[in-house]
Amino acid sequence: MKIGFIGVGNLASAIIKGFVRNGVVAPDAVYLFNRTPAKAEAVARSVGGVVVESASEVIAISDVVMLGVKPDGIKQVIEANLEVLKEKRPVIVSMAAGVSLEAMAGYLEDESLELLRIMPNINVGIGQGATAVCATTGTSQVTLTAIVDLFEAVGKAWVLPEEDFTTFAALAGSSPAFVYLFIDSLARAGVKHGLPKKMSTEMAAQAVLGSASLLLETGEEPWQLIDQVCSPGGTTIAGLVALEDRAFMATVIKGIDETINREHELSEKP
């Protein structure tokens, strides 16, 4: 399989890194185009891939074309390369937030072209990503399964209705930033009580990593594991009550709410 990328920003670069690192595709079967050539060349050097001179060349070579341009550039890229898209008929996969399948299908002017949207998070780069996938009715089940399998190879992937993408984007796309903030907060508490920052950060990150892994491995509900950690009258329950006294859970939910609200605001802009 030859996979092409039009636009190689942070998210596209993470996907390329994950694919190459996990043996999903060979580096010389990944084709890159970016309107700033130096950026594509830097990605090719550090992650892998072959830099080509135009978006149309990516399309002409590739079996799967990943659109990594910004949302406001999707229409322009599709319309500028409509002829080669219709001739080559690759699988088209967009990672642009807020650009619907319906809108892209309209730009393509051909409902028989196979078209999908994905919503990965940055952790695909280390094979621990979370990716939502949806497709047009003109996309075959074989193709949908193949794209899901690609992203299962670099983490977890779910087929979701397109209307749930905004929630997924907040829950899995934006939340790594919230998790990093939580880790840094734990680490700074360690510094407050005498630990070096680097060591404290490593300890906090390992605790979060192990906790998430245990949750996924056991399949238990979070509160079941919380109860296992909290001894009656102990230290952990005291800290947990202090967090909830300051509305820890409600604050996290509010953060997701605001992320979703902002996504709606941006998608409503002309």
C-alpha positions as CSV (number, residue, x, y, z in Angstrom):
1,M,0.0,0.0,0.0
2,K,1.2,3.5,-0.9
3,I,0.1,6.2,1.4
4,G,0.3,9.9,0.5
5,F,0.1,13.0,2.7
6,I,-0.9,16.4,1.5
7,G,0.1,18.6,4.3
8,V,2.5,17.4,7.0
9,G,1.6,19.3,10.2
10,N,2.0,18.0,13.7
11,L,-0.8,15.5,13.5
12,A,0.1,14.2,10.0
13,S,3.7,13.9,11.2
14,A,2.6,11.9,14.2
15,I,0.6,9.5,12.0
16,I,3.6,9.0,9.6
17,K,5.9,8.4,12.6
18,G,3.4,5.8,14.0
19,F,2.9,4.0,10.7
20,V,6.7,3.8,10.0
21,R,7.7,3.0,13.5
22,N,5.1,0.2,13.9
23,G,5.8,-1.3,10.5
24,V,2.4,-0.4,9.0
25,V,4.1,0.9,5.8
26,A,7.7,1.1,4.6
27,P,9.2,4.6,4.6
28,D,9.7,4.5,0.9
29,A,5.9,3.9,0.4
30,V,5.0,7.1,2.1
31,Y,4.8,10.2,-0.1
32,L,4.8,13.8,1.3
33,F,3.8,17.1,-0.1
34,N,3.7,20.4,1.9
35,R,3.3,23.9,0.4
36,T,6.5,24.7,2.4
37,P,8.9,22.1,1.0
38,A,11.4,22.5,3.8
39,K,8.8,21.2,6.3
40,A,8.1,18.0,4.2
41,E,11.9,17.5,3.9
42,A,12.3,17.8,7.7
43,V,9.6,15.2,8.3
44,A,11.1,12.9,5.7
45,R,14.5,13.1,7.4
46,S,13.3,12.6,11.0
47,V,10.3,10.3,10.5
48,G,10.4,8.8,7.0
49,G,8.8,9.3,3.6
50,V,9.5,10.5,0.1
51,V,9.0,14.2,-0.7
52,V,7.3,15.0,-4.0
53,E,6.8,18.3,-5.7
54,S,3.0,18.6,-5.8
55,A,-0.3,17.5,-4.3
56,S,-1.3,16.0,-7.7
57,E,1.9,13.9,-7.7
58,V,0.9,12.5,-4.3
59,I,-2.5,11.6,-5.6
60,A,-1.2,10.0,-8.8
61,I,1.2,7.7,-6.8
62,S,-0.9,6.8,-3.7
63,D,-3.5,4.2,-3.0
64,V,-4.6,6.2,0.1
65,V,-4.4,10.0,0.2
66,M,-4.4,11.6,3.7
67,L,-5.5,15.3,3.7
68,G,-3.5,17.0,6.4
69,V,-4.2,20.6,5.4
70,K,-6.1,23.0,7.6
71,P,-9.9,22.9,7.4
72,D,-10.0,26.1,5.3
73,G,-7.7,24.6,2.8
74,I,-9.7,21.4,2.1
75,K,-11.9,22.8,-0.6
76,Q,-9.0,24.4,-2.4
77,V,-6.9,21.2,-2.4
78,I,-9.8,19.0,-3.6
79,E,-10.9,21.4,-6.4
80,A,-7.4,22.1,-7.6
81,N,-6.8,18.3,-8.0
82,L,-10.2,17.2,-9.0
83,E,-9.2,15.8,-12.4
84,V,-6.4,13.6,-11.0
85,L,-8.6,12.4,-8.1
86,K,-11.3,11.3,-10.5
87,E,-8.7,9.6,-12.7
88,K,-6.7,7.8,-10.1
89,R,-9.6,7.2,-7.6
90,P,-7.6,6.8,-4.4
91,V,-9.1,6.3,-1.0
92,I,-9.4,9.9,0.4
93,V,-9.0,10.3,4.1
94,S,-9.4,13.7,5.7
95,M,-8.2,14.6,9.2
96,A,-9.5,18.2,9.0
97,A,-11.7,19.1,12.0
98,G,-15.1,20.6,11.2
99,V,-15.2,19.7,7.5
100,S,-18.1,17.3,7.0
101,L,-18.1,14.3,4.7
102,E,-21.1,15.9,2.9
103,A,-19.1,19.1,2.2
104,M,-16.1,17.2,0.9
105,A,-18.3,14.9,-1.2
106,G,-19.8,18.1,-2.7
107,Y,-16.3,19.4,-3.6
108,L,-15.5,16.0,-5.2
109,E,-18.6,16.0,-7.4
110,D,-18.5,12.2,-7.5
111,E,-20.3,10.1,-4.9
112,S,-18.6,6.9,-6.0
113,L,-15.2,8.1,-4.7
114,E,-14.3,6.5,-1.4
115,L,-14.1,9.2,1.2
116,L,-13.5,9.0,5.0
117,R,-12.9,11.3,7.9
118,I,-10.6,10.4,10.8
119,M,-10.0,12.1,14.1
120,P,-6.7,10.8,15.6
121,N,-4.9,12.2,18.6
122,I,-1.2,13.0,18.8
123,N,-0.4,9.7,20.5
124,V,-0.5,7.8,17.2
125,G,3.1,8.7,16.9
126,I,4.1,6.2,19.6
127,G,1.5,3.6,18.7
128,Q,-0.9,4.6,21.5
129,G,-3.3,6.8,19.6
130,A,-7.1,7.1,19.8
131,T,-8.8,7.5,16.4
132,A,-12.4,7.9,15.3
133,V,-13.3,6.9,11.8
134,C,-16.4,7.5,9.7
135,A,-17.1,7.1,5.9
136,T,-19.5,8.0,3.2
137,T,-22.1,5.5,2.0
138,G,-20.1,5.2,-1.2
139,T,-17.1,3.7,0.8
140,S,-17.0,0.0,0.8
141,Q,-16.9,-2.0,4.1
142,V,-13.6,-3.5,2.9
143,T,-12.1,0.0,2.7
144,L,-13.5,1.1,6.0
145,T,-12.1,-1.9,7.7
146,A,-8.7,-1.4,6.1
147,I,-8.5,2.2,7.4
148,V,-9.7,1.2,10.8
149,D,-7.0,-1.5,10.8
150,L,-4.3,1.1,9.9
151,F,-5.1,3.0,13.0
152,E,-5.6,0.0,15.2
153,A,-1.9,-0.7,14.4
154,V,-1.0,2.6,16.1
155,G,-3.4,2.5,19.0
156,K,-7.2,2.1,19.2
157,A,-9.8,3.0,16.6
158,W,-13.6,3.3,16.7
159,V,-16.1,3.7,13.9
160,L,-18.3,6.5,15.0
161,P,-21.3,8.4,13.6
162,E,-20.0,11.7,12.2
163,E,-22.2,13.7,14.6
164,D,-20.1,12.2,17.5
165,F,-16.8,13.5,16.1
166,T,-17.0,16.8,18.1
167,T,-17.4,14.9,21.4
168,F,-14.6,12.5,20.4
169,A,-12.3,15.4,19.5
170,A,-12.7,16.8,23.0
171,L,-12.6,13.5,24.8
172,A,-9.6,12.0,23.0
173,G,-8.1,14.7,20.9
174,S,-7.9,17.6,23.3
175,S,-7.7,15.6,26.5
176,P,-3.9,14.8,26.2
177,A,-3.3,18.5,27.0
178,F,-5.5,18.1,30.1
179,V,-3.6,14.9,31.1
180,Y,-0.2,16.7,30.6
181,L,-1.5,19.5,32.9
182,F,-2.6,16.9,35.5
183,I,0.9,15.2,35.3
184,D,2.6,18.6,35.6
185,S,0.4,19.5,38.6
186,L,1.3,16.2,40.3
187,A,5.0,16.8,39.6
188,R,4.9,20.3,41.0
189,A,3.4,18.9,44.2
190,G,6.4,16.7,44.3
191,V,8.7,19.7,43.9
192,K,6.8,21.5,46.7
193,H,7.6,18.6,49.0
194,G,11.3,18.3,48.0
195,L,11.7,16.2,44.9
196,P,13.6,17.3,41.8
197,K,11.2,18.3,39.0
198,K,12.5,15.9,36.4
199,M,12.2,12.9,38.8
200,S,8.8,14.1,40.0
201,T,7.5,14.4,36.5
202,E,8.8,10.9,35.6
203,M,7.1,9.5,38.7
204,A,3.8,11.2,38.0
205,A,3.9,10.2,34.3
206,Q,4.6,6.5,35.2
207,A,1.8,6.5,37.7
208,V,-0.7,7.9,35.1
209,L,0.6,5.4,32.4
210,G,0.3,2.4,34.7
211,S,-3.1,3.5,35.9
212,A,-4.5,3.8,32.4
213,S,-3.0,0.5,31.4
214,L,-4.5,-1.3,34.4
215,L,-7.9,0.2,33.7
216,L,-7.8,-1.0,30.1
217,E,-6.4,-4.4,31.0
218,T,-8.9,-5.2,33.7
219,G,-12.0,-3.7,32.0
220,E,-13.1,-2.5,35.5
221,E,-14.9,0.8,36.1
222,P,-12.7,3.6,37.3
223,W,-14.5,3.8,40.7
224,Q,-13.9,0.1,41.3
225,L,-10.1,0.7,41.0
226,I,-10.4,3.9,43.1
227,D,-12.0,1.8,45.9
228,Q,-9.1,-0.6,45.7
229,V,-6.6,2.2,46.3
230,C,-8.5,3.9,49.1
231,S,-8.1,2.3,52.5
232,P,-10.7,3.2,55.1
233,G,-9.5,6.3,57.0
234,G,-6.4,6.4,54.9
235,T,-4.3,8.9,53.1
236,T,-5.7,8.4,49.6
237,I,-9.3,8.9,50.5
238,A,-8.3,12.1,52.3
239,G,-6.7,13.5,49.1
240,L,-9.7,12.3,47.0
241,V,-12.2,14.1,49.2
242,A,-10.0,17.2,49.1
243,L,-10.1,17.1,45.3
244,E,-13.9,16.6,45.1
245,D,-14.4,19.3,47.7
246,R,-12.9,21.6,45.0
247,A,-15.2,20.1,42.3
248,F,-12.4,18.1,40.6
249,M,-14.8,15.9,38.5
250,A,-17.2,18.8,37.7
251,T,-14.2,21.0,36.6
252,V,-12.9,18.3,34.2
253,I,-16.4,17.8,32.7
254,K,-16.6,21.6,32.3
255,G,-13.3,21.6,30.4
256,I,-14.7,19.0,28.0
257,D,-17.9,21.1,27.7
258,E,-16.0,24.2,26.8
259,T,-13.8,22.4,24.3
260,I,-17.0,21.1,22.5
261,N,-18.6,24.5,22.6
262,R,-15.6,26.1,21.0
263,E,-15.6,23.4,18.3
264,H,-19.2,24.3,17.5
265,E,-18.4,28.0,17.4
266,L,-15.5,27.4,14.9
267,S,-17.6,25.0,12.7
268,E,-20.4,27.6,12.5
269,K,-18.0,30.3,11.1
270,P,-18.5,31.0,7.4
